[in-house]
Amino acid sequence: MPDEEMTSFEELEALLNQHDYDMPEVGDIRKGLIVSVSNQGIIVDLGLKRDGLVPTSDLNKLEPQEREELKVDEDVFVYVQQTDQPDSLIVSVYLAKLNQDWIDAENLLESGDVIEGEIAGYNKGGAIVEFGRIRGFIPLSHLVDFNPGMSDRKRQQKLAKLRSTQLPLKVIEVDRKRKRLVLSQREAQREWEDARRVELLQELKEGDVRTGRVSGLRDFGVFVDLGGADGLVHISELAWHRVDHPREVLKVGDEIEVYVMRIDKEHERISLSRKKLLGNPWDTVEERYHINQLVEGKITRLVDYGAFAEIEPGVEGLLHVSQLSRSSVESPGEVVQVGETHLLRVVSIDPRRQRIGLSLKAVTATEQIEWMAHRDLSDGAGAEDDDWAADDEVDTADFDSDDFEDEETEDAADE
């Protein structure tokens, strides 16, 4: 072979060797181009003398959607598993993705960023969370609402309730060799809540309807978690009827819809209403009640000028002192007491001002006797009969409805 040809051959060989100068080692991550997809696996051009082979056993570890994304002429990252095969390199897409999960975990450990993770399971030591293809662990000491004095039974019950829930988490330990990934809810909770509160206050608008979870009950109302920030439903906004304590209508953990009434961004306060999303019974009160109708009313409170009686949830009427008895009454307590139920007659209706006038003295003795007998039957045998509530015609001349509408009553009712 002439010297010139020898030189060209050596240069070509050197060029080929140069092309293969960075022969991969086991554990390397390489980027390649998919050149073939078949039942035997996937062939990947890594820019080397030998192509990479992704066996079907590796592909079976991927999610169906991930396998569908592996197409000819698409780039893919692979993990080098074997280099001793003469014709090809054995590479893994699954391990490359797994390695990327570890890299992501290390980056989160360094940055301290908060993420959301779904609880996949638990053991007696804590909760398990899926982090890509890695199973992370949250020790009990790093879970919110768990304390050392908690009984084992209660601890297991609380852990079981966490399954499938999303928690804010921070990565606090990554050990790839020991395959150990540890996360903390405690360290993430406050930071996540602060960030979510700011975000929620920015996006929330008055008039919005949101779904939240009851997070606390107080004498004055209910706190509702809207997903990062708590809003207050004042006791007066829980229902249209009188509520003495929020526990009468709600309990911690209930999911409810609320109406956003006011937002105070400066003090980070959110005022909510539950009753605005419930039908106002006063809107249709004229459809259910009319003058001279007999109704049952439960005495809810006594005032100087009379007594208030609830005839249905959210609808109270006033028994003016002049309508309590045919004889003179100095104090409502002489005739009725809070908690008692009486048969009453409707004497006036003003839906615009949300007022109904009631009378006890306009109910005849016969009506009272029939009603009381009916109540005894209902209590004893569960009978249901509304005959007693018929529109009995009575002589109402012996009471003056103007007494109910006097100035003192209107002023007091306005208060």
C-alpha positions as CSV (number, residue, x, y, z in Angstrom):
1,M,0.0,0.0,0.0
2,P,1.5,3.3,-1.0
3,D,2.5,5.6,1.8
4,E,-0.2,8.2,0.7
5,E,-3.0,5.6,1.0
6,M,-1.6,4.4,4.3
7,T,-1.7,7.9,5.6
8,S,-5.3,8.3,4.5
9,F,-6.4,5.1,6.1
10,E,-4.7,6.0,9.4
11,E,-6.3,9.4,9.3
12,L,-9.7,7.7,8.8
13,E,-9.1,5.3,11.6
14,A,-8.0,8.1,13.8
15,L,-11.2,10.0,12.9
16,L,-13.3,7.0,13.8
17,N,-11.4,6.6,17.1
18,Q,-11.9,10.3,17.8
19,H,-15.6,9.8,17.1
20,D,-15.6,7.2,19.8
21,Y,-13.3,9.0,22.2
22,D,-16.0,9.4,24.8
23,M,-17.0,5.7,25.1
24,P,-19.7,5.7,27.8
25,E,-19.3,4.0,31.1
26,V,-22.0,2.2,33.1
27,G,-24.0,4.8,35.0
28,D,-23.6,7.5,32.3
29,I,-26.7,9.4,31.1
30,R,-26.6,10.0,27.3
31,K,-28.9,11.7,24.9
32,G,-29.7,9.9,21.7
33,L,-32.0,9.7,18.7
34,I,-34.6,6.9,18.4
35,V,-34.0,5.2,15.0
36,S,-36.1,2.1,15.4
37,V,-39.1,0.9,17.5
38,S,-40.1,-2.8,17.5
39,N,-41.3,-5.6,19.6
40,Q,-37.6,-6.4,20.5
41,G,-37.1,-2.9,21.9
42,I,-35.9,0.5,20.8
43,I,-32.6,1.3,19.0
44,V,-31.1,4.6,19.9
45,D,-28.3,6.4,18.0
46,L,-25.9,7.7,20.6
47,G,-23.4,9.2,18.1
48,L,-21.0,6.2,18.8
49,K,-19.9,3.2,16.9
50,R,-22.5,1.1,18.7
51,D,-26.1,2.0,19.0
52,G,-28.0,1.7,22.3
53,L,-30.6,-1.0,22.8
54,V,-33.5,-0.4,25.1
55,P,-34.9,-3.9,25.9
56,T,-38.7,-4.5,26.2
57,S,-38.2,-5.4,29.9
58,D,-37.1,-1.8,30.5
59,L,-40.0,-0.3,28.4
60,N,-42.5,-2.3,30.5
61,K,-41.5,-0.3,33.6
62,L,-42.7,2.9,32.0
63,E,-46.2,4.3,32.1
64,P,-48.3,3.7,29.0
65,Q,-48.2,7.3,28.1
66,E,-44.4,7.4,28.4
67,R,-44.1,4.4,26.1
68,E,-46.3,6.1,23.5
69,E,-44.0,9.2,23.5
70,L,-41.1,7.1,22.3
71,K,-41.2,7.5,18.6
72,V,-38.7,7.3,15.7
73,D,-36.7,10.6,15.2
74,E,-37.5,11.7,18.7
75,D,-34.7,12.5,21.2
76,V,-34.5,10.5,24.4
77,F,-32.2,10.3,27.5
78,V,-30.9,6.9,28.4
79,Y,-28.9,5.3,31.3
80,V,-26.0,3.1,30.2
81,Q,-26.4,-0.3,31.8
82,Q,-23.9,-2.6,29.9
83,T,-21.0,-1.8,27.7
84,D,-19.5,-5.3,27.2
85,Q,-21.7,-6.3,24.2
86,P,-19.8,-6.2,20.9
87,D,-22.7,-5.0,18.8
88,S,-24.6,-2.6,21.0
89,L,-24.9,-0.9,24.4
90,I,-27.7,-1.9,26.7
91,V,-29.3,1.3,27.9
92,S,-32.4,2.1,30.0
93,V,-35.0,4.8,29.6
94,Y,-36.6,4.0,32.9
95,L,-33.3,4.4,34.9
96,A,-32.6,7.7,33.1
97,K,-36.0,9.0,34.3
98,L,-35.3,7.6,37.8
99,N,-32.0,9.3,37.8
100,Q,-33.6,12.6,36.8
101,D,-36.0,12.2,39.8
102,W,-33.0,11.9,42.1
103,I,-31.5,15.0,40.5
104,D,-34.8,16.9,40.9
105,A,-34.8,15.8,44.6
106,E,-31.3,17.1,45.1
107,N,-32.1,20.4,43.5
108,L,-35.2,20.8,45.8
109,L,-33.0,20.0,48.8
110,E,-30.6,22.7,47.7
111,S,-33.3,25.3,46.8
112,G,-35.6,24.6,49.7
113,D,-38.6,25.0,47.5
114,V,-42.0,23.7,48.7
115,I,-43.8,21.1,46.5
116,E,-47.2,19.3,46.8
117,G,-47.1,15.5,47.1
118,E,-49.8,12.9,47.2
119,I,-49.8,10.4,50.1
120,A,-49.6,6.9,48.6
121,G,-49.5,4.9,51.8
122,Y,-48.2,4.7,55.3
123,N,-46.5,2.5,57.9
124,K,-46.3,2.8,61.7
125,G,-43.3,5.2,61.3
126,G,-44.9,7.7,58.9
127,A,-46.4,8.4,55.5
128,I,-45.1,7.4,52.1
129,V,-45.3,9.8,49.1
130,E,-44.6,9.2,45.4
131,F,-41.9,11.5,44.0
132,G,-41.8,10.5,40.4
133,R,-40.4,7.0,40.5
134,I,-39.0,7.4,44.0
135,R,-40.8,6.5,47.1
136,G,-40.2,9.3,49.7
137,F,-40.9,9.0,53.4
138,I,-42.4,11.6,55.8
139,P,-41.6,10.6,59.4
140,L,-44.3,11.1,62.0
141,S,-42.3,13.9,63.6
142,H,-42.5,15.8,60.4
143,L,-46.3,15.4,59.9
144,V,-48.6,18.2,61.1
145,D,-51.1,17.2,63.9
146,F,-49.1,14.3,65.1
147,N,-47.6,14.4,68.6
148,P,-45.6,11.9,70.7
149,G,-48.4,11.3,73.2
150,M,-50.9,10.1,70.6
151,S,-52.2,6.6,71.0
152,D,-51.1,4.0,68.4
153,R,-54.7,3.5,67.3
154,K,-55.4,7.1,66.8
155,R,-52.1,7.6,65.0
156,Q,-52.9,4.8,62.5
157,Q,-56.4,6.2,62.0
158,K,-55.0,9.7,61.2
159,L,-52.4,8.1,58.8
160,A,-55.1,6.2,57.0
161,K,-57.1,9.4,56.5
162,L,-54.1,11.0,54.8
163,R,-54.1,8.5,51.9
164,S,-54.6,10.2,48.6
165,T,-54.5,13.7,50.1
166,Q,-52.2,16.4,48.8
167,L,-49.7,17.9,51.3
168,P,-47.2,20.7,51.1
169,L,-43.7,19.2,51.5
170,K,-40.0,20.1,51.7
171,V,-37.1,17.8,50.8
172,I,-34.9,17.5,53.9
173,E,-32.6,14.5,53.0
174,V,-31.4,12.9,49.8
175,D,-29.2,9.8,49.8
176,R,-29.1,8.2,46.4
177,K,-26.8,5.3,47.4
178,R,-29.1,4.3,50.3
179,K,-32.1,5.1,48.1
180,R,-33.4,7.4,50.9
181,L,-35.6,10.4,50.3
182,V,-37.0,12.2,53.4
183,L,-39.6,15.0,53.3
184,S,-41.3,17.2,55.8
185,Q,-44.7,18.6,56.0
186,R,-44.0,20.7,59.1
187,E,-41.3,22.7,57.5
188,A,-43.3,23.3,54.4
189,Q,-46.7,24.1,56.0
190,R,-46.1,27.6,57.2
191,E,-44.2,28.6,54.1
192,W,-46.8,27.1,51.8
193,E,-49.6,28.7,53.7
194,D,-48.0,32.1,53.5
195,A,-47.4,31.8,49.8
196,R,-50.9,30.4,49.2
197,R,-52.5,33.1,51.3
198,V,-50.9,35.9,49.3
199,E,-51.9,34.1,46.1
200,L,-55.5,33.6,47.2
201,L,-56.0,37.2,48.4
202,Q,-54.8,38.4,45.0
203,E,-57.2,36.1,43.0
204,L,-60.2,36.2,45.3
205,K,-63.0,38.7,44.5
206,E,-66.0,39.9,46.4
207,G,-69.0,38.0,45.1
208,D,-67.1,34.8,44.4
209,V,-68.5,31.5,45.5
210,R,-66.0,29.0,46.8
211,T,-65.9,25.6,48.4
212,G,-64.0,25.3,51.6
213,R,-63.5,23.1,54.7
214,V,-64.6,24.1,58.2
215,S,-61.4,24.4,60.1
216,G,-62.7,25.8,63.4
217,L,-65.8,26.7,65.4
218,R,-66.0,29.7,67.7
219,D,-68.9,31.3,69.6
220,F,-68.9,34.1,67.1
221,G,-68.7,32.1,63.9
222,V,-67.0,29.5,61.8
223,F,-63.5,29.6,60.2
224,V,-63.4,28.1,56.7
225,D,-60.2,27.0,54.9
226,L,-60.4,28.2,51.3
227,G,-57.2,26.4,50.4
228,G,-54.4,28.3,52.0
229,A,-56.3,31.1,53.8
230,D,-59.1,31.0,56.3
231,G,-62.2,33.1,56.0
232,L,-64.8,33.9,58.7
233,V,-68.5,33.1,58.5
234,H,-70.0,35.2,61.3
235,I,-72.7,33.4,63.2
236,S,-75.3,35.8,61.7
237,E,-74.3,34.6,58.2
238,L,-74.6,30.9,58.9
239,A,-78.3,30.5,58.3
240,W,-81.5,32.5,57.9
241,H,-82.8,31.2,61.2
242,R,-81.3,32.1,64.6
243,V,-78.2,30.1,65.5
244,D,-77.1,30.1,69.1
245,H,-73.8,28.3,68.4
246,P,-72.2,27.3,65.1
247,R,-72.1,23.6,66.2
248,E,-75.9,23.6,65.7
249,V,-75.4,23.6,61.9
250,L,-71.8,22.7,61.2
251,K,-68.8,20.7,62.5
252,V,-65.1,20.8,61.9
253,G,-64.2,19.0,58.6
254,D,-67.5,19.8,56.8
255,E,-67.2,20.9,53.2
256,I,-69.4,23.9,52.5
257,E,-70.0,26.5,49.8
258,V,-69.5,30.1,50.9
259,Y,-70.1,33.5,49.3
260,V,-67.2,36.0,49.6
261,M,-68.6,39.2,51.1
262,R,-65.6,41.4,51.9
263,I,-61.8,41.1,51.5
264,D,-59.4,43.1,53.6
265,K,-56.1,42.6,51.9
266,E,-54.2,44.9,54.3
267,H,-55.2,42.8,57.4
268,E,-55.6,39.6,55.4
269,R,-59.2,39.1,56.5
270,I,-61.9,37.4,54.4
271,S,-65.6,37.7,55.4
272,L,-67.8,34.9,54.1
273,S,-71.5,34.1,54.1
274,R,-73.2,30.7,54.0
275,K,-76.8,31.9,54.2
276,K,-76.5,34.0,51.0
277,L,-76.3,30.7,49.1
278,L,-79.3,29.3,50.9
279,G,-82.8,30.4,49.8
280,N,-84.1,33.3,51.8
281,P,-87.5,32.1,53.2
282,W,-88.8,35.7,53.3
283,D,-88.7,35.8,49.5
284,T,-91.6,33.4,49.3
285,V,-93.3,34.0,52.6
286,E,-96.5,35.3,51.0
287,E,-96.8,31.9,49.1
288,R,-96.9,30.0,52.4
289,Y,-98.7,32.4,54.8
290,H,-101.8,34.6,54.8
291,I,-103.8,36.7,57.2
292,N,-106.0,34.7,59.6
293,Q,-103.9,31.5,59.1
294,L,-103.1,29.3,62.1
295,V,-99.5,28.4,62.6
296,E,-97.3,26.8,65.2
297,G,-94.6,29.1,66.7
298,K,-91.7,28.4,69.1
299,I,-90.9,31.3,71.4
300,T,-87.3,32.4,70.8
301,R,-87.0,35.5,72.9
302,L,-88.8,37.9,75.1
303,V,-88.7,41.7,74.9
304,D,-90.5,44.5,76.7
305,Y,-93.0,45.0,74.0
306,G,-93.8,41.3,73.3
307,A,-92.2,38.0,72.2
308,F,-90.7,36.6,69.0
309,A,-91.8,33.2,67.8
310,E,-90.2,31.2,65.0
311,I,-92.8,29.7,62.7
312,E,-90.2,28.1,60.3
313,P,-86.4,28.2,60.1
314,G,-85.5,31.8,59.3
315,V,-88.9,33.2,59.7
316,E,-89.8,34.8,63.0
317,G,-93.0,36.7,63.9
318,L,-93.7,39.2,66.6
319,L,-96.3,38.5,69.3
320,H,-97.0,42.1,70.5
321,V,-97.8,42.3,74.2
322,S,-101.3,43.4,73.2
323,Q,-101.8,40.1,71.3
324,L,-100.7,37.7,74.1
325,S,-103.9,37.7,76.1
326,R,-107.5,39.1,76.2
327,S,-106.7,40.4,79.7
328,S,-104.1,43.0,80.6
329,V,-100.4,41.8,80.5
330,E,-97.6,43.8,82.0
331,S,-94.8,41.5,81.0
332,P,-94.7,38.8,78.2
333,G,-93.2,36.4,80.7
334,E,-96.6,36.2,82.4
335,V,-98.0,34.4,79.4
336,V,-95.1,32.7,77.4
337,Q,-91.6,31.5,78.0
338,V,-88.6,30.9,75.7
339,G,-88.7,27.4,74.2
340,E,-92.5,26.9,74.4
341,T,-94.5,26.1,71.3
342,H,-97.9,27.8,70.8
343,L,-100.7,27.8,68.3
344,L,-100.8,31.3,66.9
345,R,-102.8,33.3,64.3
346,V,-101.2,35.4,61.5
347,V,-102.5,39.0,61.8
348,S,-100.2,40.9,59.5
349,I,-97.6,40.2,56.8
350,D,-94.9,42.6,55.5
351,P,-92.4,40.6,53.4
352,R,-90.5,43.7,52.3
353,R,-89.6,44.6,55.9
354,Q,-89.5,40.9,56.8
355,R,-92.1,41.1,59.5
356,I,-95.1,38.9,60.4
357,G,-97.5,39.8,63.2
358,L,-98.8,37.0,65.3
359,S,-101.5,36.7,67.9
360,L,-102.1,34.3,70.7
361,K,-105.3,35.9,72.0
362,A,-107.0,35.5,68.5
363,V,-106.8,31.7,68.8
364,T,-110.1,30.3,70.1
365,A,-110.4,27.9,73.0
366,T,-111.8,25.2,70.6
367,E,-108.8,25.7,68.3
368,Q,-106.4,25.4,71.2
369,I,-108.1,22.2,72.4
370,E,-108.1,20.6,69.0
371,W,-104.4,21.5,68.4
372,M,-103.3,20.1,71.8
373,A,-105.2,16.9,71.1
374,H,-103.6,16.6,67.7
375,R,-100.2,17.2,69.2
376,D,-100.8,14.4,71.7
377,L,-101.8,12.0,68.9
378,S,-98.8,13.0,66.8
379,D,-96.4,12.5,69.7
380,G,-97.9,9.1,70.6
381,A,-98.6,7.6,67.2
382,G,-96.8,9.7,64.6
383,A,-100.1,10.9,63.1
384,E,-100.0,13.7,60.6
385,D,-103.0,15.8,60.0
386,D,-103.2,19.5,59.3
387,D,-106.9,19.9,59.8
388,W,-106.3,22.1,62.8
389,A,-104.5,24.6,60.7
390,A,-107.5,25.3,58.5
391,D,-108.5,28.9,57.8
392,D,-111.0,29.1,60.6
393,E,-113.1,32.2,60.5
394,V,-113.0,34.0,63.9
395,D,-114.2,37.2,65.1
396,T,-111.1,39.4,65.3
397,A,-113.0,42.5,66.3
398,D,-111.9,42.0,69.9
399,F,-108.3,42.7,69.1
400,D,-106.8,45.7,67.5
401,S,-104.1,44.9,64.9
402,D,-103.0,48.5,65.1
403,D,-101.6,47.7,68.5
404,F,-99.0,45.5,66.8
405,E,-98.0,48.2,64.4
406,D,-97.5,51.0,67.0
407,E,-94.4,53.2,66.8
408,E,-92.7,51.5,69.8
409,T,-92.9,48.1,68.1
410,E,-91.6,49.3,64.7
411,D,-88.6,51.1,66.3
412,A,-87.7,48.1,68.4
413,A,-88.0,45.7,65.5
414,D,-85.7,48.0,63.5
415,E,-83.1,47.6,66.1
